[in-house]
Amino acid sequence: MKKAGILTVTFMIATTAWGQHTTYIECGRVIDGKSAKPLGWTRLAVQDGRIAAVQEHQPNIGLGVGSGTIETIDLRNETCLPGLIDTHTHVLLQGDITAEDYDKQLLKWSPEYRTILGTQSARKALEYGFTTLRDLETEGAGYADVDIKKAINAGVIPGPRMQVATRALDVTGAYPLLGYAPNVPVPHGVQVCDGPDACRKAVREQIMYGADWIKVYSDRSYYIDSNPPAGVVPVPVLNDIPTFTLDELRAMVDEAHRQRRKVASHATALNGVHNSVEAGVDTIEHGDYISDADLKLMVQKGTYYVPTLYVGEYVAEGRAKAGAPVWLDMVKISADTFRRAVKAGVKIAFGTDAGGFDWNINPAVEFGLRVKYGQTPAEALRSATVTASELLGMQKDIGTIEPGKLADIVAVRGDPLADITVLEHVNFVMKGGAVFKGGR
């Protein structure tokens, strides 16, 4: 099969403006995120970082009258797709199977060193085909995610466009680092706040320093409940200890929404999910157990669900060996919850918790589990394109391949609608009209 390549020539061509540069991408197949079926041999025209036209291939077809340079990228043996979107990552975290892994990063690595590694994580994400990330907290690295985002936007380093959540919020005594002597001060992976007023102030502070999202930790200490509350189905029930009170959650949601920010809730089990949905958060993160009643409420309220199936399986064995065998049960429970959420019609967006596992593992491994546990390949792909763009409020710019959208385009050999795992082998990445992988 012919290898993808670029042919650049400079001569009189048909363009929309005098002297304008046009990149033509010849795709053997296009899954554009809009059409019911993939498009056949298609020419995509890119100008000024955006898609100018999507055309059925015809020899020598142009966009208008003018002159300029033309660049042609040959992907006739590839399937072209919108750039992938991961809505749950941690570029400043480098895997934390055990508590010792996490402690080392917060206690032995400087924030500067962690930020350097974070720039590499962002580059890896882009090369995997993820052109946009929502990065859900720095895990003790302060506001470094804001600076990584700024550096990417300024062209200083390569990486996906990012929305960031900075420090995240939790209550006293609920989030690592924990277990040290009372006279030994240690950092925390989050900003601690207690009481509605203090939590409202913390939201304001994080927004002041650059947070696009506010992340809250709504539960902890998971266990299988053999005597769940009456009416809670299905069983077995994964229960928890809730962190914030409902008044605290409502204060944070109100303050974030008042300042036109959204709230992501780490809510893994029964109470955390229920309180979060009641308080009006925008996304449920992880959601290993969600009751049928809360799934119904999420549909009514339009709450997004961002399951992270792979990371649960990745950490389960290590955490079980460390004394928390419930993590093995959580793998089965989360798979069942995912199936029920698909059936209930909950809005499911793609997220992986990359950083919770090693960034040398391609986060696209999540796609295979989503299909295994109930989504069709088309639904799984849509979760990482159209639905994810809507969650981020960026659907006018990303998520589909159509004129006017940012030219975020990736390509793979094979057909992801037949074999979703081909998305683990993206070999062409364009973000905003610039090629970052392949095609050269």
N, C-alpha and C positions, 0 to 999 in steps of 0.2 A: 504494500500500500504506500502511496506517496506520502512523504513526510511533510507536515505543515511548514510553510515558509512565507517570507515576505519578498515581494518584488517592488522596489521603489523606483519610480521614474519621474522626471520633471519635464512636462511639456504641456501644450494646450489641451485642456480637457473640459468636459462639461461639469460645471459646479454652480452653486447658487449665488456666489459672490466673486467679484474679480480678485484673483490671487489667493483664494481660500484653499486650504489643504483639505483633502478628502481621503479617508481611509475606507476602502471597500473590503469587506470580509465575506469571502465566498464559503458558505456553510453547506455541507451535504444535507443536513437536516437541522431544523430549528424547533425547539420547544419554547415557545414565546411566553407562556404563562397566561395567554388569553384564549388561544384557539383550542377547539375541542380535540384536534389531532395535530401532530407535528407537521410543520411545513416541510416541503421537499427542498430541492436545491434552491437556496435563497441567498441573495446578496444584501448584506447590511451595509449601509452607508453611515459613516461616522464623521461628524464635523464639530469642532469646538467642544469636544468631550461628550457630546450627546449623539444619540441615534437620529440621523436626519431622514432615513428612509429604510423601509423593509420591503424588498422587491423580489418577485420571482425572477430567477436568473434569466437574463437576456444579454447576448453579446453586445458590448459597447454602449449599454444603456447609461445615461447620465442623469444629473439632477437639475440641469438648467443650462444657462449659457454663461461663460466666463473663462477664466484661466487660473491655473494654480498647479499645485503638486498633487500627485496621486500615489497612494500606497495601497497595494493589494495584498491581503493576507489569505493564503490558500488553506481553508479548512474543509475542503470538499469531502474528506474522509472522516469528518468529525460531526458530532452532534453539538450544536451551540445552544447554550442556556443562559438565563439571567444569572448574574453573579450571585453566589450563595450568601445567605445571611445566617449568622449564628447569634441568637439573642441571649445566650448565657455563657460568658467566658470570664476568665481571670488571667489576663496577660502577665500580671505580676506574681503569679503563683506558679510553681514548677512541680506540681504533683504533691499530694499529701495522703498517702495510703495510711500512714501511722501518725500518731501525735508527735513522735520524734521528728518526722519529716517537717511538720509544720513549725515546731519549736525552733528547729535549726534555721529555717528561713527568717523567722522573726527575731531570733536572738543572736545569730552568728553572721548573717548576711546584712551588710549595710543597705539602707534605702537606695543609695547610688548604684550599688552592684545589682540589686533587684530591678532597678529601672533599666539598666543596661540589658539584663536578661529579658525584661519585658519588651524591649524594642525588637529582640530576636523572635520572641513569641508572636508579635504582631506580624513580622515579616513571614514567618512560617504559615500563619493563618491565611495571609494573602496568597501565598504560593499554593496552598491547598485548595484555593478557589473561593475563599470567603472574602468578599469585597466589602462587607459591612459587618461590624460587630456591635453588640451591646455588652459592655464589659461591666459585670456586676460586682464591683468592689475590689479594693486593692489589697485586702487582707494584711493590714498593718503597714502598708507602704504610703500612707497619707493620701496626698492628692497627686501622686505621680502619674496616675492614669490621665489626668487633665493635660499634663505636659506631653505625654506620649501622643495623645490626640492632637495637640497643637503642632507637634513636630511633624506628624504625618500630614496634617492639613497644609503646613508650610513647605512640604516637599523635602524636609531635612532627612527623613527616614522613610522607607517604603512600609506601607501597611494598609489595612482596611480603613475606611471611614468609620468613626467610632462614636457611639453614645456611651457615657460613662456614669458610674454611680458613686465614685469616690469611696468613702470609708464604711458605709453601711451602719446600721443602728441595732443595738441590742441592749438588754437590761443588765444591771449589776449581777455578776456571778453566773452568767449564762454562756459566755463565749470565751474560748481560749485567747490568751494563755491563762490556764488555770492550774491549780495544784501546787503552786509554789508557797513557801513560807510567808506568813502575813507581813513579815518585816522585809521581804524582798520585792521591791517594785519591778513589775514586768510589763511589757507592752501588751495591748490587746489587738486582736485582728479587726476590731470594729470600734466605732465611737459609742461609748456607753451613755445612756440617758435613762432617767427614771421620772415618771410623772408627766402628765400632759403638757405642762408649760415648758419643762426642760426639753422634752422631745420635740416640741414645736420649734424651740430655739435651735436645736441641733439641725433640724431640717433647713432652717434659714441659713445657718452657718455653712452647711454643705453646698447649698445652692450658691451662696456668695463666692465660694471657692471653685465653682465650675461644674457642679453635679447636674447632669441632664436628667437623671433618675434618682429617686430615693429608694434605697433597699432596706428592708426591715427583716429581722429574724423573729418569726412569730412562734416558734416552738423549739423544743429540745428534748433529750432523754426519751428516746422512743422505746416502746415495748408492745408486745402482743397482749391485748386486753381480752381476757377470758370472760369478763363480765361487763360488756360495753353498755353504755346508756341505752335505755329503752328506745326502740324504734330506729336505731342506727344499723343500717345494712349497707353492704353485705358484710359477712364475717369470713375469715378472721379480721378483726379491727386492729389497725396500727394506731395506738394511742400515744400520747405525748404529755409533756408539761408545757403549758402555754407560757410565753415570756411576757409580752406586753399585755396590759389590760385592754379591754375593748375601748375604753375612754382614751388611752394612750394611742392606740392604733388610729382611732378616728381623728385625733388631733393631728397626727402626722400626715394622714391622707388629706385632711382639709387644708393644711398649710401647703403641702406640695401642689395640690390641685389649684389652690388660690394663686400660686406663682407659676401656673402652667407647666408643672412638672408631673410626671407619673410615678406611681409607687409599685415596686416589685417586692413581693413577699416570699421569703424563704419559708415555705409552709409544707412540711413533709407529712404530717399525720393529722388525725381527726380534729383536734381543737385549733391547731394552727391554721388549717385551711378554713374551718368554719368561721373563726373570728376574723380572718383576713377578708373573706368574701363579704361578711356582714359589714365590715368597716369600709368597704368600697375600694380595695386595692385594685390595681389595673391588671396585674399578672400574678398567678400562682406559680412559684418556682419549685420544681421537683414533684410535689404532690404525689408522693408514693401511695398514700391512701387518701381517697376522697369519697365521702359517703354519697350514695345515690341522690339524697336530698340536696347536697351541696353542688353536685354536678348540675342538677336542674336549676339551682339558683345562679350558677355561673353562666348558664345559657341565657337566663332571663336578664342578667346584668351586663352581659357581654364581656365577662372576665376571661382573659386569655389564660391558657394552661401551657406551661413550658416544662414538660417532663424531661428528665435527663437520665435516660435508661442505661447508657453505656457506663457512665461513671459509677452508678450504683453497683453494677456487676464488677467493675474494676477494683473497687475498694472493699467489697464485701468480705472476701476471704481474709485479707489482712486485718480488718477491724474485728472480725470474729475471733481471730487468733489473739488479738489484743484484749479480749474479754467482753466483746459485744456481739454475741451470736445472733442477735436480732437482725443484723445486717443481711444474713443469709435469707431469712424469712422475707425481708423487705424486697429482695429481688423478685420473688414470686408475686408479692402483693402489688408491687408497682406495675408489673406486666398486666395483672388483672385490672388495675385501675385504668391503665392506658386503653385497654380494650373497651371498657365501659364508657370512657370519655369519648372515644371514637363513635360508639353507638349512640351516645346521648347528643351528639352534635355540638360539643364544646369546641370553641375556637382553639386549635392546637398549633402553636408556633414551634419552630425548630430551635433547640438549645442543647448544649452538650456538657457544660461545666468544664470545658477544657481549661487546664491549669490545675483542676482537681485531679486530673491525670496528666501524664507527661506530654508536653507539647511536641515531642517527636512522634507521637501517635496522631494520625490524621483524624480530626474530629468527625469527618464524614462517616466513620465507622458507626455512628449513631443511626444512619439511614437504614442499615440492614436490620437493626433491632426494631425499628418502627414498623417496617413491613412484616417482620416476624410476628409482631404482637398486634396486628390488626389493620394498619393502613395499607392502601394500595400504593404502588410506587408513585403514581401520579399525586396522591394525597401527601405522601412523605415529601416529595419534591416541592409541592405547593407550600407546605409548611415552612420551607426554607427560602421561599421567594415571595410569593404574593402575600401570604398570611403574615410572615415576619415583617414585611415592609409596612403592613397596616399596623401591626403592634407598635412599630417605631414611629408611626405617623409620617412615613417617608414615601407613601405609595405614589405620590406625584412624580417622584424622581427615580425610584428603583423598584425591583420586584418583577418586572416584565420587560420583554424586548419589544418596544414600539417607539415610533417617532416622538421625539421630545424628551424621552427618558435619558438619564445618564447612561453612557456607554459602558455599563458593567456587564461583561460577557465572558463566559467561560466555555470550554469545550472539552469533550471526552470522546474517546473511541467507544463505539458500541451504543446501545440504546438503554438509558436508565429506566425507561418505562417497562423494559423487559427484565433488566437486571440492575437493581438500584445500586449495587456495590460498585459499578463502574464510576460512581461519583467519588470513590476513594482514589481515583487516578486521573484527576484533572491535569491536562497537559497544555492548556492555554488559558491565560488569565489577562483580561483587559479591565482596568478600573478607570472610569472617567475618561475613556479614550486613549489611555496610555497602556502599553503592553508591558506586563511585569513577568510573564512566563510564556515560553514557547513563541512560535511564529517568527523566529529570527534565524 
